[in-house]
Amino acid sequence: MSVVEENELVIKSKRLQALPPYLFAELDKAKRAAKAAGKDVIDLGVGDPDLPTPPHIIAKMNEAAQDVENHRYSMSSGMPILKEAIARWYQNRFGVTLDPATEILPLIGSKEGIAWLPMAITNPGDVVLVPDPGYPPYTGGAILAGCEPVPMPLLEENGFFPDLGDLSQQIAKRARILYLNYPNNPTAALASDEQFDEAIALARDYNITVAHDAAYTEIAYDGIKPQSFLQRPGAKEVGVEFHSVSKTYNMTGWRVGWVCGNAEVVAAMSQMKSNLDSGIFQPLQYAAIEALEGDQGPMQETIAVYQKRRDLLVEGLNKVGWKVTKPAASLYIWTKVPTKESSMQFCQRVLEKTGVVVTPGNGFGESGEGYFRMSLTLPTERIEEAITRLQQSL
Ligand SMILES: *Cc1c(COP(=O)(O)O)cnc(C)c1O
């Protein structure tokens, strides 16, 4: 063992040591090796939009960056004009009324808020209910706050919504947060009104906060308009919603998101954040306002591009002989491994034989075993090339 590794064992907190292992490490290694060997790797693994941020948003940021007023610390609770723009957007898009002063808090991307929420509203030993498969920060944030993450399997036969009736009373009583995410990453599922209402009823009965991650509400196809959790009656009494400009406006690198809904939760998050950071760079907040209130044309074009890619990929995969259905929303295709292999074995073999990277479902949680995920974040030529290779070598 090298000196560095020994130090690492000593230096890492128990909290960090308690985080789950990174399951994609081996696949990442195989991907790097293939690239190093000169292979043309087609990466359908990443979930990061490849299209550029619309120019009018970049221009607004540039303009605001020239103003010395914007070079200073900003309020950690966010600029009032950004919160007002978010409130108007929720009103127009979802018919949800939010008080900008008390029910909206800008975040440095929604991920930080999602991960910090347990620190703000739980105590060590509390249970945090996390979707399995799911976005890793739900579990990571719970562990870092000393909570016990309890996975809730998302099964295909339940429309990839957790079976809340299946929760033991013992667990429900200890639970403080229920994370949900629709349109869902990685399964691409949507939630129905009834499913959201079920979550609200459980939250009321057991005094649980519902934390709905709504990152993909604008990434939907065939004219579908996924809803906000906050549209459901009583939602604001028991829950908050996380959202951001990241996926909607190709702004993942900009880091502007927000949490909105229940005022007590928002206040707790705000107090937390005032101890952690000093607000989002104001030019980024102006850019986010421009995104939400400026020309929505580029966003609609982006959705049309994703829809074309989705159709091409799904139709192509069906020709390969994989039975794949078109997702109604999100950037992902989530489908069963078409062989008897494990998710990991299958993904490794596909990479070796074709240079195409797809993501093993178990990397998102145990219940993802038997599935794999593909992203719509590559241009159509690359998707066509991937399909050709899959057809030729599998
Ligand atoms: C991309 C993504 C987000 C958004 O993260 P930001 O921090 O706002 O960029 C949130 N939740 C899920 C499930 C995502 O895939």
The ligand as an ORCA input file, in Angstrom:
! r2SCAN-3c Opt
* xyz 0 1
  C     -29.797     16.348    -14.386
  C     -30.628     16.038    -13.195
  C     -30.895     17.024    -12.249
  C     -30.461     18.455    -12.456
  O     -29.321     18.765    -11.832
  P     -28.811     20.279    -11.775
  O     -28.009     20.248    -10.519
  O     -30.003     21.169    -11.657
  O     -28.005     20.505    -12.985
  C     -31.686     16.700    -11.158
  N     -32.200     15.468    -11.027
  C     -31.990     14.509    -11.919
  C     -32.637     13.189    -11.744
  C     -31.182     14.755    -13.029
  O     -30.960     13.778    -13.904
*
